[in-house]
Amino acid sequence: MTIGLKHISKATGYAISTVSRVLTNNISADSVSAKEILRVAREIGYSKYRSVVSPENRVLDIALITQHYSEEFYAYLYSAFDKISIERNCNLTIHSVRHTKPLIDELSFLSKNHDGFILFLPTLDPFSYNKIKETMNNYPIVSIAPSFEAVFDTYTFDSYLGGSLAAKAFLEEGYTKFGIIRGPLQKWEAALRRNGFRDTIENEGYKVIWDYKGDYSFESGEKAFHDIYKKKIKDIGIFASNDQMAVGFIHAALENNQQVPKDYAIIGYDNILFSKIFFPKLTTIDTNVDQLSEEAIDHLIRMIKNEVNLDRSARKILIPVKLIKRDTHK
């Protein structure tokens, strides 16, 4: 069934002529009638709602497009975006496209009911990003995942800096042996964190002597401990590419009567809740998801309101991270 003006009129009790005047911006959006008509038009899915009503006069609908994984970081991210969208009077929906094929068809479908997208697709390659840009034809999109090249305006954490800060913390404490539990390198931020750590260590004349391939899970952190324990490596500073792996490593170390940080010092990344309450409390790299959410949503709103030139080259804005010192390194 095609939704039309008569359906909005019936649902609100206002005449069709009044509905028409509101939807052509001939009645102030601040009036009681306009607010009710705009609310109903949006809720019943009036197909012309977005094309006929100025973004200044209605609630904006934003979609956060993710590849959802069962990591605590995603809960932090979703909560922050939800909070900021409410503050900005936007409606936020979250869609995981991790198992969606083809992606372009799903995004095209979602664009019909949303004013713009926030993309968090860490494993997407430049070709796929460019395909989205080509297909979506200047549709408002902001990315929050680092990529090899910025195809869309991108707000993301300075992952390379995070790895470098972890390395500097170990170097300042006098460590001479270094290891890393890295994330899956198909995720560009994992490669940046590893590179920042490794480059800083090597620039000081040392080497990363132990490099373990993790997958961001608690279980891979446990497996990492058993690997390094079997190799009889101790007195080492270890950078884990996220907090879940770091906590998994500590858990396994304590189960095997090893001391943290005496035998194994470790620094995580993300500053999730567990890092604050797990014993010993985890030294980690803090990522300010509130700042990320605020800057990304504000920029997307400007794009939706045609305040940003969509034809210019994409820009990448790096949000700083910082070291939070706790108990897992000397």
DRENNUBA-946910 format. One record per residue: residue in one letter; x, y, z of N, C-alpha, C in turn. Coordinates in pm, whole numbers. Layout:
% residues N
A_X_Y_Z_X_Y_Z_X_Y_Z
...
***
This chain:
% residues 330
M_84_-120_0_0_0_0_88_125_0
T_57_218_-87_130_344_-94_75_442_10
I_165_495_93_125_592_195_114_729_131
G_2_799_156_-19_932_99_-68_1033_201
L_-101_1151_153_-143_1259_242_-270_1224_319
K_-360_1146_256_-486_1114_324_-462_1026_447
H_-358_942_441_-328_857_556_-275_940_673
I_-193_1040_640_-141_1130_743_-256_1213_800
S_-343_1258_713_-459_1336_755_-547_1257_851
K_-573_1129_816_-658_1045_899_-592_1018_1035
A_-461_997_1035_-390_965_1159_-378_1085_1252
T_-376_1206_1197_-355_1325_1279_-484_1402_1305
G_-583_1385_1220_-706_1461_1233_-702_1596_1165
Y_-592_1629_1101_-581_1755_1028_-624_1737_883
A_-673_1843_824_-718_1837_685_-602_1808_591
I_-635_1748_476_-532_1717_377_-460_1844_334
S_-533_1955_324_-471_2081_283_-368_2127_385
T_-398_2107_513_-302_2144_619_-179_2054_612
V_-200_1925_593_-89_1830_580_0_1871_464
S_-62_1905_352_14_1944_233_97_2068_258
R_39_2167_328_112_2292_356_231_2267_447
V_215_2176_545_327_2144_635_439_2077_557
L_403_1982_473_503_1903_401_568_1980_286
T_517_2097_256_583_2183_158_645_2305_225
N_660_2294_359_726_2399_438_653_2532_436
N_521_2529_415_443_2653_415_379_2681_551
I_402_2592_647_359_2615_784_482_2594_872
S_502_2683_967_620_2675_1053_629_2539_1122
A_749_2483_1119_770_2353_1183_760_2362_1334
D_754_2484_1389_742_2501_1533_598_2495_1581
S_504_2497_1489_364_2495_1529_325_2356_1578
V_221_2350_1661_174_2222_1716_130_2128_1604
S_56_2181_1507_7_2098_1396_122_2042_1314
A_221_2125_1285_333_2081_1203_412_1971_1273
K_437_1989_1401_513_1888_1476_443_1753_1473
E_311_1754_1490_236_1630_1489_235_1566_1350
I_215_1648_1248_211_1596_1111_347_1539_1070
L_454_1610_1104_588_1561_1070_621_1432_1145
R_576_1424_1270_601_1302_1348_530_1183_1286
V_405_1200_1250_328_1091_1193_380_1053_1055
A_415_1152_975_468_1124_840_591_1036_849
R_676_1067_944_798_987_963_765_847_1012
E_675_838_1111_648_709_1174_574_612_1083
I_489_662_994_415_569_906_487_544_775
G_605_606_759_687_576_643_644_647_516
Y_602_772_528_566_849_409_690_864_320
S_685_809_201_804_793_118_869_925_76
K_790_1033_69_844_1161_23_887_1251_139
Y_882_1197_260_906_1277_380_1040_1350_374
R_1146_1280_342_1279_1341_345_1303_1437_230
S_1245_1409_117_1271_1495_1_1194_1626_4
V_1083_1631_80_999_1751_77_1013_1837_202
V_1068_1780_309_1078_1855_434_1224_1886_463
S_1257_2011_488_1393_2053_514_1449_1981_638
P_1577_1941_635_1639_1880_753_1632_1968_878
E_1619_2099_859_1609_2190_972_1478_2172_1048
N_1376_2115_980_1241_2111_1035_1195_1973_1080
R_1286_1878_1091_1243_1744_1127_1353_1669_1201
V_1314_1559_1262_1410_1470_1327_1491_1399_1218
L_1622_1396_1235_1708_1326_1139_1723_1180_1179
D_1718_1092_1081_1735_949_1104_1872_907_1055
I_1955_857_1148_2092_819_1118_2110_670_1143
A_2181_603_1055_2211_461_1072_2359_442_1101
L_2390_368_1208_2526_326_1236_2542_187_1176
I_2623_177_1071_2641_52_997_2768_-15_1048
T_2756_-134_1105_2871_-200_1167_2890_-342_1113
Q_3006_-398_1149_3029_-542_1136_3040_-593_1279
H_2929_-630_1339_2926_-653_1482_3005_-777_1523
Y_3088_-761_1626_3158_-872_1690_3126_-868_1839
S_3138_-983_1905_3103_-990_2047_3221_-943_2132
E_3249_-816_2121_3355_-752_2199_3292_-640_2280
E_3344_-618_2402_3286_-516_2488_3298_-377_2427
F_3399_-356_2342_3416_-225_2280_3292_-183_2203
Y_3226_-279_2139_3107_-245_2060_2997_-190_2149
A_2982_-243_2271_2881_-191_2363_2914_-47_2401
Y_3043_-16_2424_3085_120_2454_3053_212_2336
L_3084_165_2218_3063_246_2098_2915_276_2077
Y_2831_173_2085_2688_191_2063_2628_285_2166
S_2668_267_2291_2615_353_2398_2651_499_2375
A_2775_524_2333_2818_662_2310_2742_725_2194
F_2726_652_2085_2652_706_1970_2506_728_2004
D_2448_639_2082_2309_654_2124_2293_781_2206
K_2384_803_2301_2376_920_2389_2389_1050_2309
I_2488_1057_2220_2511_1181_2144_2397_1205_2045
S_2343_1101_1985_2232_1120_1891_2109_1177_1962
I_2085_1133_2084_1973_1187_2162_1997_1335_2192
E_2120_1368_2231_2154_1508_2259_2136_1595_2135
R_2159_1539_2017_2147_1615_1891_2008_1604_1830
N_1913_1543_1903_1776_1526_1857_1771_1447_1725
C_1852_1343_1718_1852_1253_1603_1802_1116_1647
N_1747_1041_1553_1708_904_1579_1816_813_1522
L_1873_724_1608_1981_636_1567_1933_492_1560
T_1964_425_1449_1943_281_1440_2078_216_1410
I_2094_94_1458_2220_22_1442_2196_-102_1357
H_2278_-119_1254_2262_-231_1162_2396_-301_1143
S_2400_-431_1171_2521_-508_1144_2512_-570_1005
V_2615_-548_924_2619_-603_788_2735_-702_776
R_2775_-757_889_2888_-850_889_2864_-969_797
H_2740_-1018_792_2709_-1135_710_2619_-1100_592
T_2608_-970_560_2520_-926_453_2590_-931_318
K_2526_-993_221_2577_-994_83_2457_-982_-10
P_2463_-895_-111_2568_-795_-133_2548_-671_-45
L_2657_-613_-1_2654_-498_89_2587_-378_25
I_2618_-352_-102_2564_-234_-171_2411_-236_-170
D_2351_-351_-193_2205_-360_-195_2146_-327_-58
E_2212_-375_48_2164_-347_183_2174_-198_215
L_2284_-136_178_2300_7_204_2199_90_123
S_2177_50_-1_2079_121_-84_1940_113_-23
F_1905_-4_31_1776_-22_96_1765_66_221
L_1870_64_305_1868_142_429_1864_292_403
S_1924_335_293_1928_479_263_1789_537_239
K_1692_454_203_1557_503_176_1487_552_303
N_1534_502_418_1469_539_544_1563_610_641
H_1678_655_590_1774_726_674_1831_845_599
D_1869_946_675_1926_1067_615_2076_1057_593
G_2142_966_663_2286_953_649_2337_833_725
F_2462_793_694_2523_675_756_2649_713_832
I_2672_644_944_2803_635_1008_2853_493_979
L_2964_479_908_3017_347_874_3126_306_973
F_3110_188_1032_3217_127_1112_3241_-12_1055
L_3322_-15_949_3346_-139_873_3497_-162_863
P_3559_-210_972_3705_-217_979_3771_-306_876
T_3700_-406_822_3765_-499_729_3744_-462_583
L_3674_-353_557_3645_-316_419_3771_-265_350
D_3791_-304_223_3908_-259_148_3874_-133_68
P_3977_-61_18_3952_63_-57_3859_45_-177
F_3871_-68_-247_3784_-92_-362_3637_-91_-319
S_3607_-158_-207_3468_-164_-160_3418_-28_-114
Y_3504_49_-45_3466_185_-7_3435_269_-130
N_3520_259_-231_3497_337_-353_3370_294_-425
K_3339_165_-419_3216_116_-481_3093_174_-412
I_3099_183_-279_2989_244_-204_2974_391_-244
K_3085_461_-247_3081_605_-281_3023_626_-421
E_3066_543_-514_3017_554_-653_2868_524_-662
T_2823_423_-589_2683_380_-598_2589_474_-523
M_2633_525_-407_2545_606_-322_2532_750_-370
N_2619_794_-462_2600_922_-532_2578_1041_-439
N_2684_1075_-361_2681_1191_-271_2583_1178_-155
Y_2546_1058_-121_2467_1035_0_2555_1067_120
P_2500_1133_225_2584_1171_340_2637_1050_417
I_2769_1033_418_2833_920_485_2959_968_555
V_2975_925_680_3098_947_756_3148_810_800
S_3279_788_792_3339_663_839_3409_686_972
I_3408_583_1058_3482_593_1185_3583_479_1198
A_3609_409_1087_3710_303_1087_3828_348_1003
P_3952_331_1052_4067_368_971_4076_278_848
S_4125_332_739_4143_255_616_4271_301_549
F_4315_225_451_4439_256_382_4433_395_319
E_4316_430_266_4295_564_213_4156_611_254
A_4140_740_277_4011_794_319_3924_817_196
V_3820_737_182_3725_754_72_3611_845_115
F_3570_832_241_3472_921_302_3542_1002_412
D_3486_1115_449_3538_1188_564_3540_1091_683
T_3656_1082_748_3677_978_848_3722_1037_981
Y_3652_998_1087_3691_1033_1223_3729_902_1292
T_3853_892_1337_3898_767_1393_4009_791_1495
F_4028_695_1583_4132_707_1684_4270_692_1621
D_4367_756_1682_4505_749_1634_4566_617_1684
S_4537_509_1612_4580_376_1654_4732_362_1656
Y_4798_425_1561_4945_419_1557_5003_483_1683
L_4948_597_1723_4992_664_1845_4971_574_1966
G_4859_501_1970_4833_413_2082_4941_308_2099
G_4981_245_1989_5088_147_1995_5219_209_2039
S_5245_329_1989_5369_399_2024_5371_436_2172
L_5259_479_2228_5253_514_2370_5281_394_2459
A_5229_277_2419_5256_155_2495_5405_123_2495
A_5467_136_2377_5611_108_2367_5692_205_2453
K_5658_332_2448_5732_432_2526_5719_406_2675
A_5602_360_2719_5583_330_2862_5678_219_2906
F_5692_116_2825_5784_6_2859_5929_53_2855
L_5963_130_2753_6101_178_2739_6140_266_2858
E_6047_351_2901_6076_441_3013_6096_364_3144
E_6035_245_3153_6051_163_3273_6172_71_3266
G_6247_78_3155_6371_2_3145_6359_-138_3089
Y_6247_-171_3030_6234_-304_2970_6325_-315_2847
T_6377_-436_2825_6464_-461_2708_6412_-575_2621
K_6308_-643_2670_6243_-748_2589_6097_-709_2569
F_6049_-730_2446_5916_-680_2410_5839_-783_2327
G_5708_-787_2351_5621_-876_2276_5489_-808_2245
I_5412_-868_2157_5281_-812_2120_5182_-924_2095
I_5059_-903_2141_4945_-986_2102_4865_-899_2007
R_4878_-926_1881_4817_-837_1782_4676_-881_1746
G_4597_-786_1697_4465_-816_1647_4471_-866_1504
P_4358_-905_1447_4354_-953_1308_4395_-841_1212
L_4499_-865_1134_4558_-758_1055_4472_-716_937
Q_4365_-792_906_4273_-744_803_4195_-623_852
K_4198_-601_985_4144_-478_1042_4257_-377_1048
W_4241_-268_974_4351_-173_957_4398_-115_1088
E_4307_-98_1185_4349_-39_1312_4443_-134_1387
A_4425_-265_1370_4514_-361_1435_4655_-350_1378
A_4664_-333_1248_4796_-315_1184_4862_-186_1231
L_4784_-80_1245_4840_47_1290_4890_38_1435
R_4816_-29_1521_4858_-44_1660_4989_-122_1667
R_4997_-232_1591_5120_-311_1590_5235_-230_1535
N_5213_-158_1425_5321_-81_1364_5371_30_1456
G_5278_96_1526_5319_201_1619_5406_146_1731
F_5370_29_1781_5447_-35_1888_5584_-79_1836
R_5583_-151_1726_5707_-207_1671_5804_-99_1627
D_5753_3_1556_5841_110_1507_5910_182_1622
T_5834_211_1728_5891_283_1842_5998_198_1912
I_5973_69_1925_6071_-21_1985_6197_-27_1900
E_6180_-45_1769_6295_-59_1680_6374_70_1666
N_6308_183_1676_6378_311_1670_6472_331_1788
E_6450_257_1895_6537_263_2012_6641_151_2012
G_6648_78_1901_6750_-25_1886_6714_-162_1941
Y_6585_-184_1972_6541_-314_2024_6455_-385_1919
K_6416_-508_1950_6331_-586_1862_6211_-639_1939
V_6102_-660_1869_5987_-732_1925_6019_-880_1909
I_6047_-949_2019_6095_-1086_2009_5982_-1190_2009
W_5862_-1145_2045_5749_-1238_2048_5627_-1169_1988
D_5572_-1226_1881_5459_-1167_1808_5352_-1274_1794
Y_5242_-1258_1869_5137_-1361_1870_5013_-1309_1796
K_4959_-1392_1710_4840_-1355_1631_4714_-1382_1712
G_4650_-1276_1759_4525_-1290_1833_4405_-1255_1747
D_4286_-1264_1807_4164_-1231_1731_4073_-1136_1810
Y_4130_-1066_1910_4059_-971_1996_3975_-1038_2105
S_3975_-1171_2115_3891_-1237_2214_3967_-1266_2343
F_3894_-1283_2451_3950_-1322_2581_4026_-1453_2566
E_3968_-1547_2490_4029_-1679_2473_4163_-1671_2402
S_4176_-1581_2305_4305_-1570_2235_4411_-1510_2326
G_4369_-1429_2423_4463_-1380_2523_4514_-1493_2611
E_4425_-1585_2649_4467_-1702_2727_4564_-1788_2647
K_4533_-1810_2520_4620_-1891_2435_4757_-1825_2417
A_4756_-1693_2411_4883_-1620_2397_4972_-1646_2518
F_4912_-1646_2639_4994_-1674_2756_5057_-1813_2747
H_4977_-1913_2712_5029_-2049_2707_5141_-2061_2603
D_5131_-1983_2496_5236_-1985_2394_5367_-1929_2449
I_5361_-1813_2513_5485_-1751_2562_5540_-1827_2683
Y_5453_-1885_2763_5496_-1964_2880_5571_-2089_2834
K_5519_-2153_2729_5583_-2272_2674_5721_-2240_2617
K_5736_-2118_2565_5865_-2077_2507_5962_-2024_2613
K_5916_-2023_2739_5999_-1985_2853_6055_-1842_2840
I_5971_-1753_2791_6007_-1611_2783_5946_-1539_2902
K_6028_-1466_2977_5980_-1390_3092_6044_-1252_3095
D_6005_-1175_3195_6060_-1040_3213_6047_-959_3084
I_5928_-952_3035_5901_-894_2904_5784_-797_2912
G_5789_-689_2833_5679_-595_2822_5594_-631_2701
I_5464_-658_2725_5375_-706_2619_5265_-604_2593
F_5244_-572_2467_5133_-485_2426_5025_-571_2364
A_4906_-569_2424_4791_-640_2368_4706_-541_2291
S_4665_-579_2170_4597_-485_2081_4455_-451_2125
N_4403_-522_2225_4280_-475_2291_4277_-529_2434
D_4188_-475_2514_4183_-509_2656_4137_-652_2680
Q_4046_-703_2596_3996_-839_2619_4108_-941_2611
M_4198_-925_2515_4311_-1018_2505_4405_-999_2623
A_4425_-875_2665_4513_-849_2780_4458_-915_2906
V_4328_-902_2930_4267_-961_3048_4272_-1114_3040
G_4251_-1170_2921_4263_-1314_2903_4403_-1363_2935
F_4503_-1287_2892_4642_-1321_2919_4669_-1321_3070
I_4625_-1215_3139_4647_-1204_3283_4579_-1319_3357
H_4456_-1348_3316_4380_-1456_3380_4456_-1588_3373
A_4508_-1620_3255_4582_-1746_3238_4713_-1743_3315
A_4780_-1626_3318_4906_-1614_3391_4886_-1639_3540
L_4782_-1580_3598_4756_-1598_3741_4717_-1742_3773
E_4643_-1806_3682_4606_-1946_3702_4729_-2036_3707
N_4836_-1992_3641_4959_-2071_3636_5066_-2016_3732
N_5019_-1944_3834_5106_-1895_3942_5217_-1803_3893
Q_5190_-1728_3785_5284_-1629_3736_5243_-1491_3788
Q_5339_-1402_3802_5312_-1271_3859_5308_-1164_3749
V_5207_-1078_3760_5192_-964_3670_5197_-838_3757
P_5294_-749_3737_5383_-738_3620_5523_-796_3637
K_5553_-863_3747_5690_-906_3770_5740_-1000_3660
D_5663_-1102_3627_5704_-1196_3523_5663_-1148_3384
Y_5542_-1093_3375_5489_-1047_3246_5419_-912_3268
A_5477_-807_3216_5410_-677_3217_5323_-667_3093
I_5207_-604_3104_5118_-599_2988_5039_-468_2986
I_5021_-415_2867_4941_-294_2843_4835_-328_2739
G_4710_-290_2767_4601_-317_2674_4565_-195_2591
Y_4446_-202_2530_4400_-93_2443_4248_-89_2448
D_4191_25_2477_4047_60_2472_3995_114_2604
N_4053_70_2719_4006_115_2850_3860_75_2875
I_3830_-53_2849_3695_-104_2876_3676_-123_3026
L_3553_-154_3067_3520_-165_3209_3609_-266_3280
F_3634_-383_3218_3714_-487_3283_3853_-436_3320
S_3907_-344_3241_4042_-295_3268_4049_-222_3401
K_3937_-168_3447_3933_-91_3571_3907_-179_3693
I_3840_-295_3674_3796_-373_3789_3867_-508_3800
F_3929_-554_3692_4001_-682_3698_4127_-666_3781
F_4169_-772_3853_4291_-764_3933_4401_-843_3866
P_4520_-785_3852_4552_-645_3880_4490_-553_3775
K_4463_-429_3815_4401_-334_3723_4494_-308_3605
L_4435_-302_3487_4511_-304_3363_4557_-165_3319
T_4687_-151_3295_4737_-33_3225_4691_-43_3079
T_4639_65_3023_4578_54_2891_4582_188_2817
I_4547_182_2690_4535_301_2605_4388_340_2602
D_4358_461_2644_4220_509_2652_4174_567_2519
T_4056_524_2474_3993_580_2355_3865_650_2397
N_3851_776_2362_3737_856_2405_3624_839_2304
V_3536_739_2328_3430_712_2232_3325_823_2230
D_3311_897_2340_3217_1010_2340_3263_1118_2242
Q_3393_1147_2243_3444_1247_2150_3431_1199_2005
L_3462_1072_1982_3446_1016_1848_3302_1029_1800
S_3207_990_1884_3065_995_1848_3020_1138_1821
E_3060_1229_1907_3019_1369_1893_3070_1430_1763
E_3198_1410_1734_3255_1471_1614_3198_1408_1487
A_3178_1276_1488_3125_1209_1370_2980_1248_1343
I_2897_1248_1447_2756_1283_1429_2740_1429_1389
D_2814_1519_1453_2804_1661_1419_2842_1685_1273
H_2946_1615_1226_2988_1632_1087_2882_1575_992
L_2824_1461_1028_2721_1403_943_2599_1494_935
I_2561_1555_1046_2447_1648_1044_2476_1765_950
R_2599_1816_954_2634_1925_862_2625_1880_716
M_2663_1756_690_2653_1702_555_2507_1693_511
I_2423_1643_599_2281_1628_568_2218_1763_538
K_2263_1866_610_2208_2001_591_2279_2078_480
N_2359_2008_400_2429_2068_285_2526_2178_326
E_2586_2163_443_2685_2260_489_2827_2214_461
V_2841_2096_398_2971_2040_363_2972_2009_215
N_3080_2046_147_3094_2017_4_3127_1870_-14
L_3034_1791_-68_3054_1648_-82_3141_1613_-202
D_3174_1710_-286_3255_1682_-405_3405_1695_-379
R_3443_1749_-265_3587_1763_-236_3646_1630_-194
S_3779_1627_-184_3848_1506_-140_3815_1477_6
A_3808_1348_39_3777_1308_176_3890_1346_271
R_3853_1372_396_3951_1410_498_3950_1309_612
K_4067_1290_673_4078_1200_788_4118_1280_911
I_4037_1269_1017_4063_1340_1142_4098_1236_1248
L_4218_1245_1304_4264_1151_1406_4233_1204_1545
I_4164_1124_1623_4131_1161_1760_4238_1103_1852
P_4303_1188_1933_4415_1140_2016_4372_1034_2117
V_4465_949_2152_4445_852_2260_4548_881_2370
K_4530_821_2486_4626_848_2594_4646_723_2678
L_4761_715_2744_4794_603_2830_4731_622_2968
I_4665_518_3018_4611_517_3153_4697_420_3234
K_4777_473_3327_4868_390_3406_4794_328_3524
R_4806_194_3531_4749_123_3646_4856_26_3700
D_4823_-102_3711_4910_-191_3788_4981_-301_3709
T_4965_-307_3578_5017_-423_3506_5149_-395_3434
H_5210_-281_3461_5349_-261_3420_5418_-185_3532
K_5549_-203_3544_5624_-151_3658_5616_1_3664
***
